[in-house]
Amino acid sequence: MEFLKLKASSSVVLLVACIHCIPVSCRDSPTTSPPHHMCSSIAGSCEECLKNVSCLWCYTTNACLDYPVRNVLPPSKLCHLSDARWGVCWVNFEALIIAMAVVGGIFLISIMICCCCCCRKSSSRPDRDEERMARRREERMQRSDERKAERKTKHDEIRKKYGLLSNSDHPYSRFEND
């Protein structure tokens, strides 16, 4: 019984120690978040507006607007893409989209080329193996033909020696009955 009391009290001590280790800012309630800075309240230049990443600068109206996060691209009724600036003032949104599409396309094409090269290498490897096997086979056939020719010359010499060749001038030629 005392073991359970000791275990429960050590758990409480551990819990209290963990709570004290957590920073005070994390222990505050979630309702005390910093106030949201509205982009429409920013007056001034494009640089001041784009210091906040949730803001969009429109050059036609010279106004700082909240970026429409529900849409990927800001609608044209809010600001035309060629006049919208986001992130930096010197690149319009249209050029940013085109540049990102080009970089993404180049990246995808390079990946496809690398994959094709790797596939071609792996498929060409059996061709190399087949060529090597064909060369070995040809060498074996050539050696076999050479050995066959050597055997034939030896056999012909033996036949000639014992007069078994038909066109032999040897005195001990084979006698044939007519």
C-alpha positions in Angstrom: 0.0 0.0 0.0 2.8 2.4 0.9 4.4 1.6 -2.5 1.3 2.9 -4.3 1.3 6.1 -2.2 5.0 6.5 -2.9 4.5 6.0 -6.6 1.6 8.4 -6.7 3.5 11.1 -4.8 6.5 10.7 -7.1 4.3 11.1 -10.1 2.9 14.4 -8.7 6.4 15.7 -8.0 7.4 14.8 -11.6 4.4 16.5 -13.0 5.0 19.7 -11.0 8.7 19.7 -12.0 7.7 19.4 -15.7 5.3 22.3 -15.4 7.9 24.5 -13.9 10.3 23.6 -16.8 7.9 24.8 -19.4 8.4 28.4 -20.4 5.8 30.9 -19.1 4.9 31.9 -22.7 3.9 28.4 -23.5 1.8 28.0 -20.4 -0.4 30.9 -21.2 -3.8 30.3 -22.6 -4.2 30.2 -26.4 -6.6 33.2 -26.2 -3.6 35.5 -25.5 -2.1 35.3 -29.0 -0.5 38.5 -30.4 -3.0 40.7 -32.3 -3.1 40.1 -36.1 -1.6 43.0 -38.0 -4.1 44.0 -40.7 -2.4 44.7 -44.0 -4.9 47.4 -45.0 -3.9 49.5 -42.0 -0.3 49.7 -43.4 0.2 53.0 -45.2 3.3 53.8 -47.0 5.5 52.1 -49.6 5.7 48.6 -51.0 8.7 47.7 -48.9 6.8 48.5 -45.7 3.8 46.5 -46.8 5.8 43.4 -47.8 7.7 43.2 -44.5 4.6 41.2 -43.4 4.5 38.0 -45.5 0.7 37.9 -45.3 0.4 41.1 -47.3 0.1 41.9 -51.0 1.0 45.2 -52.6 -1.0 46.4 -55.6 0.7 49.1 -57.8 -2.5 50.2 -59.5 -4.1 51.3 -56.3 -0.9 51.7 -54.3 -2.5 49.8 -51.5 -1.4 47.1 -49.1 -3.9 44.2 -49.1 -4.4 41.0 -47.2 -3.2 38.1 -49.3 -6.2 35.9 -50.2 -5.0 32.7 -48.6 -8.0 30.8 -49.8 -7.0 31.3 -53.4 -3.6 30.3 -54.7 -3.5 33.3 -57.0 -5.1 36.6 -56.0 -8.3 37.3 -58.1 -8.1 39.9 -60.8 -10.8 42.0 -59.1 -8.4 42.4 -56.2 -5.4 43.3 -58.3 -4.1 42.2 -61.7 -1.2 39.8 -61.6 1.1 42.1 -63.5 0.6 44.8 -60.8 0.6 42.6 -57.7 3.8 42.3 -55.6 4.4 39.6 -53.0 7.6 38.9 -51.2 9.7 41.5 -53.0 8.8 44.7 -54.7 10.9 44.4 -57.8 9.2 41.2 -59.1 5.6 41.2 -60.2 3.4 38.2 -59.4 3.0 37.2 -63.0 6.8 37.1 -63.5 7.2 35.2 -60.3 4.7 32.5 -61.4 6.3 32.2 -64.8 9.8 31.9 -63.3 8.7 29.3 -60.8 7.0 27.3 -63.6 10.1 27.4 -65.7 12.3 26.4 -62.8 9.9 23.6 -61.9 9.7 22.5 -65.5 13.5 22.4 -65.9 13.7 20.4 -62.6 11.1 17.8 -63.8 12.8 17.5 -67.3 16.2 17.0 -65.6 14.7 14.3 -63.4 13.2 12.6 -66.4 16.4 12.7 -68.3 18.3 11.3 -65.4 15.8 8.5 -65.1 16.0 7.7 -68.8 19.8 7.6 -68.7 19.7 5.3 -65.7 17.2 3.0 -67.4 19.2 3.0 -70.6 22.4 2.1 -68.6 20.7 -0.8 -66.9 19.1 -2.1 -70.1 22.4 -1.8 -72.0 24.2 -3.9 -69.4 22.7 -7.2 -70.6 23.7 -6.3 -74.2 27.3 -6.0 -72.9 27.0 -9.3 -71.2 25.6 -10.9 -74.4 28.4 -9.4 -76.4 31.0 -10.8 -74.0 29.3 -14.2 -74.1 29.2 -14.2 -77.9 33.0 -13.3 -78.0 33.8 -16.2 -75.6 31.7 -18.6 -77.6 33.5 -17.5 -80.8 36.9 -18.0 -79.1 35.9 -21.5 -78.0 34.6 -22.4 -81.5 37.9 -21.1 -82.9 40.0 -23.1 -80.5 37.8 -26.2 -81.2 38.4 -25.8 -84.9 42.1 -25.5 -84.4 42.2 -28.6 -82.3 40.0 -30.4 -84.9 42.5 -29.4 -87.7 45.5 -30.7 -85.6 43.8 -34.0 -84.9 43.0 -34.4 -88.6 46.6 -33.7 -89.6 47.8 -36.3 -87.0 45.3 -38.9 -88.2 46.3 -38.2 -91.8 49.9 -38.8 -90.9 49.1 -42.0 -89.2 47.0 -43.1 -92.2 49.8 -42.2 -94.5 52.3 -44.1 -92.4 50.2 -47.3 -92.6 49.1 -46.8 -96.2 45.5 -46.2 -95.4 45.2 -43.1 -97.5 43.7 -43.7 -101.0 46.0 -41.3 -102.9 49.1 -42.4 -101.1 52.4 -43.3 -103.0 53.6 -45.2 -100.1 55.0 -48.7 -100.9 53.0 -50.3 -98.2 49.7 -49.1 -99.6 46.5 -51.0 -98.9 45.8 -53.9 -101.2 42.4 -53.9 -102.8 40.7 -56.8 -104.5 39.3 -56.2 -107.9 
